[in-house]
């Protein structure tokens, strides 16, 4: 690895941040952790009489917080792959490999952690939230991010999202590559926004209405595409008319889809897209006041997302075995699991995600040098 890369990683936390994006990621990650704590139990089963409305909402509606990640994912992929919304991509296979190399190593590490923790938790409790003993085929499917497609049980809550994120990235790369082939030497300013708008429309009016598609990217592309359009629409180089047209291209399919079949998750996706259009590009301080907490929680959000389930499972097992089965005590257990998930996410980010990222970057850098010299 070059010295510049080391300095870049070391200085990351001290550079101006996309603070509003970090805030959305941090808030959504907390809701996902609390949703799984409320939904899976068994601590929440004992707390239910104490806080029925709160746990009912956390166990149900709070799951739509995943839409925040989907929209932000589209926003950032547009920033990375097509900042100006132009068709074409220089090295599609390399882009796909980089995405896989970013997502898969920490995901597989967290999957192995879940595979180890689940039988340990099974010493103290039996619950339907616990997966069966892991198989080699199941681990292999997770490593390839194909567990949902191949019908394998996920080893951790939220594992489906990592696979869907990778599928959505693949779909975006394919659209950009195909757009480049169709545009040829023409500039094609509106080709990609129109293609993404068509994708949003088909997603929301067909695929997203059928839960049978929920292991495939088209089911979620409506939300992801809204993030892409929000990035392109918020480009300060665009004229106000073009900005308005792009946001209208995002809003019209959503409003039509909501009129056909109202879905709160899709309404939230549109709200998040509008927020990103207004504030998504804003740079904020890396430190100072609340930004310390917001940026830190935003940085570790993926790690928290990956490790919170096995951590929560273990805390559940210990609290229902060694702590009185009373609402107040079990509520303390839920708070303990929440805090432990954040602590484990911070540790995972520092000691697993970042080091793995460095190793992968170093390996990819060496592979690139060998390819050039050959």
C-alpha positions as CSV (number, residue, x, y, z in Angstrom):
1,X,0.0,0.0,0.0
2,X,1.2,3.5,-0.8
3,X,2.0,6.0,1.9
4,X,-0.7,8.2,0.4
5,X,-3.3,5.5,1.0
6,X,-2.2,5.1,4.6
7,X,-2.5,8.9,5.2
8,X,-5.8,9.0,3.5
9,X,-7.2,6.4,5.9
10,X,-5.7,8.0,8.9
11,X,-7.1,11.4,8.0
12,X,-10.6,10.2,7.1
13,X,-12.2,11.0,10.4
14,X,-10.7,14.6,10.3
15,X,-12.0,15.6,6.8
16,X,-15.2,17.5,6.1
17,X,-18.0,15.0,6.1
18,X,-21.4,14.4,4.4
19,X,-22.8,15.0,7.8
20,X,-26.5,14.9,6.9
21,X,-26.0,11.5,5.2
22,X,-24.1,10.3,8.3
23,X,-27.0,11.4,10.4
24,X,-29.5,9.5,8.3
25,X,-27.4,6.4,8.3
26,X,-26.8,6.6,12.1
27,X,-30.5,7.0,12.8
28,X,-31.6,4.3,10.4
29,X,-29.0,1.9,11.9
30,X,-30.4,2.5,15.4
31,X,-33.9,1.8,14.2
32,X,-32.9,-1.4,12.5
33,X,-31.2,-2.7,15.7
34,X,-34.2,-1.8,17.8
35,X,-36.5,-3.3,15.2
36,X,-34.7,-6.7,15.4
37,X,-34.7,-6.5,19.2
38,X,-38.4,-5.9,19.3
39,X,-39.3,-8.3,16.5
40,X,-37.2,-11.4,17.4
41,X,-37.3,-11.5,21.2
42,X,-37.5,-13.3,23.6
43,X,-36.7,-10.3,25.9
44,X,-39.2,-8.2,24.0
45,X,-41.9,-10.8,24.7
46,X,-41.6,-10.0,28.5
47,X,-41.4,-6.2,27.9
48,X,-44.5,-6.2,25.7
49,X,-47.0,-5.6,28.6
50,X,-44.9,-2.6,29.8
51,X,-44.5,-0.8,26.4
52,X,-47.0,-2.4,24.0
53,X,-47.3,0.6,21.6
54,X,-43.6,1.3,21.4
55,X,-42.6,-2.3,20.9
56,X,-45.5,-2.8,18.4
57,X,-44.2,0.1,16.3
58,X,-40.5,-1.0,16.6
59,X,-41.4,-4.6,15.7
60,X,-43.4,-3.5,12.7
61,X,-43.2,-0.1,11.1
62,X,-39.6,0.6,12.1
63,X,-38.3,-1.9,9.6
64,X,-38.9,0.6,6.8
65,X,-35.8,2.4,8.0
66,X,-34.0,0.2,5.5
67,X,-35.3,2.5,2.8
68,X,-32.9,5.1,4.1
69,X,-30.0,2.9,3.3
70,X,-31.4,2.0,-0.1
71,X,-31.9,5.7,-1.2
72,X,-28.5,6.7,0.2
73,X,-26.9,3.7,-1.6
74,X,-28.3,5.0,-4.9
75,X,-27.2,8.6,-4.1
76,X,-23.7,7.5,-3.5
77,X,-23.4,5.1,-6.4
78,X,-24.4,7.9,-8.7
79,X,-21.7,10.0,-7.1
80,X,-19.2,7.3,-7.6
81,X,-20.0,5.8,-11.0
82,X,-21.7,8.7,-12.9
83,X,-21.4,12.0,-11.2
84,X,-22.9,14.0,-14.0
85,X,-25.4,11.4,-15.1
86,X,-23.7,10.5,-18.3
87,X,-23.9,7.0,-19.8
88,X,-20.9,4.7,-20.0
89,X,-18.5,3.2,-17.6
90,X,-14.8,2.7,-18.3
91,X,-14.1,-0.6,-16.5
92,X,-17.3,-2.3,-15.4
93,X,-15.8,-5.6,-14.2
94,X,-13.3,-3.7,-12.1
95,X,-16.0,-1.6,-10.6
96,X,-18.0,-4.7,-9.7
97,X,-15.0,-6.4,-8.2
98,X,-14.2,-3.3,-6.1
99,X,-17.8,-3.3,-4.8
100,X,-17.7,-7.0,-3.9
101,X,-14.3,-6.6,-2.2
102,X,-15.7,-3.8,-0.1
103,X,-18.9,-5.5,1.0
104,X,-18.0,-9.2,1.2
105,X,-15.0,-9.5,3.5
106,X,-16.5,-7.8,6.5
107,X,-19.9,-9.4,5.7
108,X,-18.3,-12.9,5.7
109,X,-16.4,-12.1,9.0
110,X,-19.7,-11.1,10.6
111,X,-21.4,-14.2,9.1
112,X,-18.8,-16.4,10.7
113,X,-19.3,-14.6,14.0
114,X,-23.0,-15.3,13.8
115,X,-22.3,-19.0,13.0
116,X,-20.2,-19.2,16.1
117,X,-22.4,-17.2,18.5
118,X,-25.7,-18.9,17.6
119,X,-24.8,-22.4,19.0
120,X,-23.2,-20.6,22.0
121,X,-26.5,-18.8,22.7
122,X,-28.3,-22.1,22.2
123,X,-26.7,-23.4,25.4
124,X,-29.0,-21.1,27.3
125,X,-32.1,-20.7,25.1
126,X,-34.1,-22.2,22.3
127,X,-35.9,-19.7,20.1
128,X,-37.3,-19.5,16.6
129,X,-35.0,-16.5,15.9
130,X,-32.0,-18.9,16.0
131,X,-30.8,-20.5,12.8
132,X,-30.0,-24.2,12.4
133,X,-26.4,-25.4,12.4
134,X,-24.5,-23.9,9.6
135,X,-23.5,-25.9,6.5
136,X,-20.7,-25.5,4.0
137,X,-23.2,-24.8,1.2
138,X,-24.8,-22.1,3.3
139,X,-21.5,-20.4,4.1
140,X,-20.5,-20.6,0.5
141,X,-23.8,-19.0,-0.6
142,X,-23.3,-16.2,1.9
143,X,-19.7,-15.6,0.7
144,X,-21.0,-15.3,-2.9
145,X,-23.9,-13.0,-1.7
146,X,-26.3,-15.5,-3.2
147,X,-27.9,-16.9,-0.1
148,X,-31.4,-15.4,-0.8
149,X,-31.4,-16.3,-4.4
150,X,-30.4,-19.9,-3.7
151,X,-32.9,-20.3,-1.0
152,X,-30.5,-20.6,2.0
153,X,-31.6,-19.4,5.4
154,X,-29.7,-16.2,6.4
155,X,-27.4,-16.7,9.3
156,X,-28.0,-13.2,10.5
157,X,-30.9,-10.7,10.3
158,X,-30.1,-8.1,7.7
159,X,-27.9,-10.4,5.6
160,X,-30.4,-10.1,2.8
161,X,-29.6,-6.4,2.5
162,X,-25.9,-6.9,1.7
163,X,-26.8,-9.2,-1.2
164,X,-29.4,-6.8,-2.5
165,X,-27.0,-3.9,-2.3
166,X,-24.6,-5.8,-4.4
167,X,-27.3,-6.8,-6.9
168,X,-28.4,-3.1,-7.2
169,X,-24.8,-2.1,-7.9
170,X,-24.5,-4.8,-10.6
171,X,-27.7,-3.5,-12.1
172,X,-26.5,0.1,-12.1
173,X,-23.2,-0.9,-13.7
174,X,-25.1,-2.8,-16.4
175,X,-27.4,0.2,-17.1
176,X,-24.4,2.5,-17.4
177,X,-22.5,0.1,-19.7
178,X,-25.6,-0.4,-21.9
179,X,-26.3,3.3,-21.9
180,X,-22.7,3.9,-23.1
181,X,-23.1,1.4,-25.9
182,X,-26.4,3.0,-27.0
183,X,-25.1,6.5,-26.8
184,X,-21.9,5.9,-28.7
185,X,-20.1,9.2,-29.3
186,X,-23.2,11.2,-28.4
187,X,-23.2,12.9,-25.1
188,X,-26.6,11.5,-24.0
189,X,-27.2,14.0,-21.1
190,X,-30.7,12.6,-20.4
191,X,-30.3,9.0,-21.3
192,X,-29.4,7.7,-17.9
193,X,-31.9,9.8,-16.0
194,X,-34.6,8.5,-18.3
195,X,-33.4,4.9,-18.0
196,X,-33.4,5.2,-14.2
197,X,-36.9,6.8,-14.2
198,X,-38.1,3.8,-16.3
199,X,-36.5,1.5,-13.9
200,X,-38.2,3.2,-10.9
201,X,-41.6,3.0,-12.7
202,X,-41.3,-0.7,-13.5
203,X,-40.0,-1.4,-10.0
204,X,-42.8,0.4,-8.1
205,X,-45.7,-0.5,-10.4
206,X,-44.8,-4.2,-10.9
207,X,-41.9,-5.8,-9.0
208,X,-42.4,-4.1,-5.7
209,X,-46.1,-5.2,-5.6
210,X,-45.1,-8.8,-5.6
211,X,-43.2,-10.1,-2.5
212,X,-42.0,-13.0,-4.6
213,X,-39.4,-10.7,-6.1
214,X,-37.9,-9.6,-2.7
215,X,-34.7,-11.5,-3.2
216,X,-34.0,-9.6,-6.4
217,X,-32.8,-6.1,-7.2
218,X,-35.8,-5.0,-9.3
219,X,-38.0,-5.2,-6.2
220,X,-35.9,-2.5,-4.5
221,X,-34.7,-0.4,-7.5
222,X,-37.5,2.1,-7.0
223,X,-35.9,3.4,-3.8
224,X,-32.3,3.0,-5.1
225,X,-33.1,4.9,-8.3
226,X,-34.6,7.8,-6.3
227,X,-31.3,8.2,-4.7
228,X,-29.5,8.3,-8.1
229,X,-31.9,11.0,-9.4
230,X,-31.5,13.0,-6.2
231,X,-27.7,13.1,-6.8
232,X,-28.0,14.2,-10.4
233,X,-30.7,16.7,-9.6
234,X,-28.7,18.3,-6.8
235,X,-25.7,19.0,-9.1
236,X,-25.0,22.8,-8.6
237,X,-23.8,22.9,-12.3
238,X,-27.3,22.2,-13.5
239,X,-29.8,24.9,-14.3
240,X,-32.9,25.2,-12.1
241,X,-35.1,23.9,-14.8
242,X,-33.1,20.8,-15.2
243,X,-33.1,20.2,-11.4
244,X,-36.8,20.6,-11.3
245,X,-37.3,18.2,-14.2
246,X,-35.1,15.5,-12.6
247,X,-37.0,15.7,-9.3
248,X,-40.3,15.6,-11.1
249,X,-39.0,12.4,-12.9
250,X,-38.4,11.0,-9.4
251,X,-41.6,12.1,-7.8
252,X,-44.2,11.3,-10.5
253,X,-43.6,7.5,-10.6
254,X,-43.7,7.4,-6.8
255,X,-46.9,9.4,-6.5
256,X,-48.5,7.2,-9.2
257,X,-47.4,4.0,-7.4
258,X,-48.7,5.3,-4.1
259,X,-52.0,6.1,-5.7
260,X,-52.2,2.5,-7.1
261,X,-51.1,0.9,-3.8
262,X,-50.0,3.0,-0.8
263,X,-46.8,1.8,0.7
264,X,-45.3,3.7,3.6
265,X,-41.8,2.4,2.8
266,X,-42.0,4.0,-0.7
267,X,-43.4,7.3,0.7
268,X,-40.4,7.4,3.1
269,X,-38.0,6.7,0.2
270,X,-39.3,9.8,-1.6
271,X,-39.0,11.9,1.5
272,X,-35.4,10.7,2.0
273,X,-34.6,11.4,-1.7
274,X,-36.0,15.0,-1.3
275,X,-33.8,15.5,1.8
276,X,-30.8,14.3,-0.1
277,X,-31.6,16.6,-2.9
278,X,-31.7,19.5,-0.5
279,X,-28.8,18.6,1.9
280,X,-27.1,15.5,0.6
281,X,-24.1,17.3,-0.9
282,X,-23.6,19.6,2.1
283,X,-20.2,19.2,3.7
284,X,-20.1,19.5,7.5
285,X,-17.4,19.6,10.1
286,X,-15.8,16.3,11.0
287,X,-15.7,17.3,14.7
288,X,-17.3,19.7,17.1
289,X,-20.5,19.4,19.1
290,X,-23.0,16.8,17.9
291,X,-21.0,16.1,14.7
292,X,-18.6,14.0,16.7
293,X,-21.3,11.6,17.6
294,X,-23.2,11.8,14.2
295,X,-20.1,11.2,12.1
296,X,-18.8,8.4,14.3
297,X,-22.2,6.6,14.3
298,X,-22.4,7.1,10.5
299,X,-19.0,5.6,10.0
300,X,-19.8,2.5,12.0
301,X,-23.3,2.0,10.7
302,X,-22.4,-0.8,8.3
303,X,-20.4,-2.6,11.1
304,X,-23.3,-2.2,13.5
305,X,-25.7,-3.5,10.8
306,X,-23.5,-6.6,10.4
307,X,-22.8,-7.6,14.0
308,X,-25.8,-6.5,16.0
309,X,-27.8,-9.6,15.5
310,X,-25.4,-12.2,17.0
311,X,-24.6,-9.7,19.8
312,X,-28.3,-9.3,20.6
313,X,-28.9,-13.0,20.4
314,X,-26.2,-13.6,23.1
315,X,-27.6,-10.8,25.4
316,X,-31.1,-12.3,25.0
317,X,-29.8,-15.7,26.0
318,X,-28.0,-14.4,29.1
319,X,-30.8,-12.2,30.3
320,X,-33.6,-14.7,30.0
321,X,-31.4,-17.3,31.8
322,X,-29.9,-15.3,34.6
323,X,-32.1,-12.2,35.1
324,X,-35.7,-12.2,36.5
325,X,-38.3,-12.5,33.7
326,X,-40.0,-9.3,34.6
327,X,-40.7,-6.4,32.2
328,X,-38.3,-3.9,33.9
329,X,-35.4,-6.3,34.0
330,X,-35.9,-7.5,30.4
331,X,-36.2,-3.9,29.3
332,X,-32.8,-3.3,30.8
333,X,-31.7,-6.3,28.8
334,X,-32.9,-4.7,25.6
335,X,-31.1,-1.5,26.4
336,X,-28.0,-3.6,27.2
337,X,-28.2,-5.4,23.8
338,X,-28.6,-2.0,22.0
339,X,-25.5,-0.6,23.7
340,X,-23.5,-3.8,23.3
341,X,-24.4,-3.8,19.6
342,X,-23.0,-0.2,19.2
343,X,-19.9,-1.1,21.1
344,X,-19.4,-4.3,19.1
345,X,-20.0,-2.4,15.9
346,X,-17.3,0.2,16.8
347,X,-14.9,-2.6,17.6
348,X,-15.7,-4.5,14.4
349,X,-15.2,-1.3,12.4
350,X,-11.8,-0.6,13.9
351,X,-10.4,-4.1,14.2
352,X,-12.1,-5.9,11.3
353,X,-13.7,-3.7,8.7
354,X,-10.9,-1.2,8.3
355,X,-8.0,-3.7,8.5
356,X,-9.7,-5.9,6.0
357,X,-10.3,-2.9,3.7
358,X,-6.6,-2.1,3.9
359,X,-5.6,-5.7,3.0
360,X,-8.0,-5.8,0.1
361,X,-6.7,-2.4,-1.2
362,X,-3.2,-3.5,-0.9
363,X,-3.9,-6.8,-2.7
364,X,-5.8,-5.1,-5.5
365,X,-3.0,-2.6,-5.9
366,X,-0.5,-5.3,-6.3
367,X,-2.7,-7.2,-8.7
368,X,-3.1,-4.0,-10.8
369,X,0.7,-3.5,-10.9
370,X,1.2,-7.1,-12.1
371,X,-1.5,-6.7,-14.7
372,X,0.1,-3.5,-16.1
373,X,3.6,-5.0,-16.1
374,X,2.4,-8.1,-17.9
